[in-house]
Amino acid sequence: MKKDEKELVLEGLEKLAFGKVNDAVRLVFAEEVPSPAVLARMNLFNVASISRDKGGVEVKFFDRQRALERLYDYATAGQNGEAAEDLLRALSGGDEDADQ
């Protein structure tokens, strides 16, 4: 089943807000530039730009705070703000008691 645009945007915002940056950190600390094959396997979704000069590598990331704000805006568009409350509760770990 093909996802609609709204679902794709929501998934992208979630990746930006909560995604790991491990591969980008590995890239910063690598002594040599990885091969194209290695780079192709790296998860660099959260990376806005990469530059390299004599001083080393500079990696700029997309703004997680802004992605969270967009997720919040999306959640508050629901009925009675219930979706926003659920999102905030999930972000703060408030649902942990429900699993026990």
N, C-alpha and C positions, 0 to 999 in steps of 0.2 A: 504494500500500500504506500502510495506517495504521500509524504508529509506536506501539509500546507505551509505557506510562508510564515504564518504566525508561530507554528510549532518550531520551524527552523530558527527563527529569530530568538525564541525563548531558549532553545537548546544552546545557541551561540552565546547568549548572555550568561547562561549558567556556566558554560565552559570558561568564559572570561572571569566571572566572579569567583569560581571555586576550583578552577583547573590547576593542575600541578605545573611547576616551572622547572622541574628537575633537569630536563634536557637542556634548557637554556643556561642553567648554572654550569652544567658540564661543559657546554660550549665556551663559556667565559673562561673557565679554568684549564681548558685544553691547551697543551703546548703547541700543537700543530692543528691546522684547519682539517677537520674530518673530511673523509672522502665524500663525494656526492651520494654514494649509496648509503652511507651512515647518516648523512644529513637528511636524506629522504625518509628515513625511519624515525627521526626525532619528532617529538611532539612540541612544536613551536607555535601553537595556536595563539597563545597569550602574548607573543612577541610582536610589538609594533614596528620595531626597526632594529637592525644590527649594523654596527660600523666597526671597522678595525683600522687602527693606525699604529704608529710606532709605540705608543703607550699601552696598547692592548686592545681588548674588545669592549665595546660599549653596547649593551642591550637595553632597549627601552621597551617596557611592557605596557599593554593597554591598561587603562585605569579601572581597577577592580571596584572602587567606590562608585564610580559612575555606572558600571554594570549592575551593581546592587541597587542603585537608585532606580534604574530602568526596570529591574525586576519588581521592585516595590511598586512603581507606577503601574505596571501590568497587573500586579496582584490587587491593588486598590481599585481597579476598574471593575472588580467583581461586585456582587450584591452585598450591600450592608457592610462592606469592608471585611467580611468574614475571611476572604482569601488572603487579605493582607495580614490579618491576625495569625492565620495558619503559617504564612511564610515567616513572619517575625518569630513565632514560637519555634519553628523548625530551625531557624538560624541561631537562636539562642540556646538550643538544646532542650527546650521545654517539653518535648515529647518523649524524653527518656523514661519517665515514669510509666507511660502508656505501654511500653514494651515489656515491663516486668509483671 
